[in-house]
Amino acid sequence: MNIAVLLGGVGLDAQKGTVKGILDNALPEGTNVYIFTCDGWKYESRYEYKSGEYNIYHLPDFTKYDGVIIDSDSIHDAKTVEEVIAKIREAAIPCISLGIHWDGMGCVYLENRTGMRAIAEHLIQQHDVKRIYYISGPMDSQDARERLTAYREVLGEYHLEYEERMTYYGDFSHKSGVGAINDLLEMDMPLPDAVMAANDEMAIGAVMALQDAGYKVPEDILVTGYDNSFLAQLNHPRLTTVKRGEYEAAEMAYKMLVQAVRNEKTPMEHTIYGKPIFSQSCGCDRKHGYTHAQLQKMYVKKSVQISDDLEMLKNCAAEFSGLQTFNDFIEGVKPYIQQMAPEYFYICMCGSIENYYEELERIAEGGERGRDEAAYKDDIWVPLAYEKGSFNSYGGFPKNDLLPDPCRKNGEGNFYLVLPLHHQEYCFGYCIVGNYRPALESRFLRHFIMSLNNALETVRRQDTMSAMLGRLSRMWLYDELTGVNNRAGFNRFSSRIIEEARRRDLPVAVIFADMDGLKKVNDMYGHEEGDAYIKAMANILEHNRRHGELLSRYGGDEFIIVVCGYFEEEIKEYINKIYQEIKCYNERFPRAYKLDASIGYCVETDASKVSLEKLVELADQNMYEVKREKKARLGRP
């Protein structure tokens, strides 16, 4: 069985229990779990970074999965959630929602009010609290709204006054907790008896800010949180909090999904109630959870891991900043993937390497990118695959397959994290990391993926700049009308042929062709026809050109060919062939005028005795002799 899991913020405490609850039940049964995740809400930017992150939820083709588990409240973008729910319904597969009820879908509801009510009632009943300052989460979160409602209900039931200024609206981060206390301390009123926070991170931020301001917790003020995070247990004083039950909810969601996939009749709704944990920060000192020695050991282990992660991120950031090409990027990433040691790691890019360079050329030419840059292309390729210690790459495959056929045959009981690769709105593709447990325990992988995003953008800009410089070089060295070298190109490259002739003791020759009648064509038929006349001549000369010869448009109607290794008889034969090609052209494309040219040449058997300028001068003189003879033969002045 293959299932898709959609949630935000893998590695955050609130999501660790959810993912663990699913995997602990799914993997032993041989179920493959594809976890689509991002951190869209985490970034405040004047650019469209969030939309580039949320794009990952538009990637899965739900018809490819047996079922879906979605934690929509952790995605934090109502429009994205609505679009995803619509696609799941369209796919007509079973879906279990965590926390939010959706019509036609099962739901495991993580009830928020019971735990928050229990905390508030405990403060009032056991600690005689009268005034409570509340730090709320964002109002686009159902969890935050329900916890705030529970707090307000308890105040009303105990006839305690509710003041709007006693509520601070944060974003679930510890910075919100610090900001809330800073606002509180600036108010012209006595310090409240307690601070209740809608999650542990904000509660810890509040404790830190209070302690920095000289207050003691719980002696001067009580503080509580919610979620029973690792930091809540590690904090001093240990936080009073609520065990939300994410693991149990996810475990139940998976079991309900399996039953739905098998068409077994089962209740499609279940509720998990939060359980309060009273501890030191509210003045209680009940023993629970890990011992002090266990927490100390976990903290040391976590600190060492964080130090190692930061060192790796520092090194890759320094190396990635110097990347020049896409190939540099692929080679530069490899040692860091080996160091991470996931079982599977795939960089999946939109389009193909040919599409990549075609896009660069279009940009260099001043054109559009040629695709919706904010969307995934229908075709994907894998320039870098790491599979059980070996590197590989894979060609094109449909986006809806997510991975190429050989990669999807890895067996059963795997889990894959699917994360966006993008810069702002520009979608590079996505990254898939398989069976990599450290990604579920920390935020390292998300920071590493961001480094990949920045490296891809660095390479894209470098490649774009190189393409533009190449375009400028071509504009400087090549004739825009005909595509052959212009006079600047002649000046740059012709000396190489002379040097080769001198080094190898070969004859060197210059062929000078001057078109006949170009002015008349321009005057009588217009400059567009005149341009076609010039291009036809250039095509004939290019068709006859051999490897190593230099063809240049020397002036408006003049072309020069520089060759080495040809003696005079060979040059005459070369020129006759050009005249024959001109004759054939006129027969194939009859017009009111005929394509024609006067061609002269100069051959020097000892290249060391003559300069290029002199060869050109002599070839030019010979060309004029040919032209005069032609005019005399035709009776023209």
Buried (B, 14 or more C-beta within 10 A) or exposed (E): BBBBBBBBBBBBBBBBBBBBBBBEBBBEEEBBBBBBBBBBBBEEEEEBBBBBBBBBBBBBBBEBBBBBBBBBBBBBBEEBBEBBBEBBBEBEBBBBBBBBEBEEBBBBBBBBBBBBBBBBBBBBEEBEBEBBBBBBBBEEBBBBBBBBBBBBBBBEEEEBEEEEEBBBBBBBBBBBBBBBBBEBEEEEEEBBBBBBBBBBBBBBBBBBBBBEEEBEBBEEBBBBBBBBBBBBBBBEBBBBBBBBBBBBBBBBBBBBBBBBBEEEEEEBEBEBBBBBBBBBBBBBEEEEBBEEEEBEEBEEEBEEBEEEBEEBBEEBBEBBEEBEEBEBBBEBBEEBBEEBEBBBBBBBBBBBBEBBEBBBBBBBEEEEEEBEBBBBBEBBBBBBBBBEEEBEBBEBBEBBEBBBEEBBEBEEBBBBBBBBBBBBBBBBBBBBBBBBEBBBBBBBBBBBBBBBBBBBBBBBEBBBEBBBEEBEEBEEBBBEEBBBBBBBBBEBBBEEBBEBBBEEEBBBBBBBBBBBBBEEBBEEBEEEBBBBBBBBBBBBBBEBBEEEBBBBBBEEBBBBBBBBBBEEEBBEEBBEEBEEBBEEBBEEEEEEBBBBBBBBBBBBBEBEEBEBEEBBBBBBEBBEEBBEEBEEEEEEE
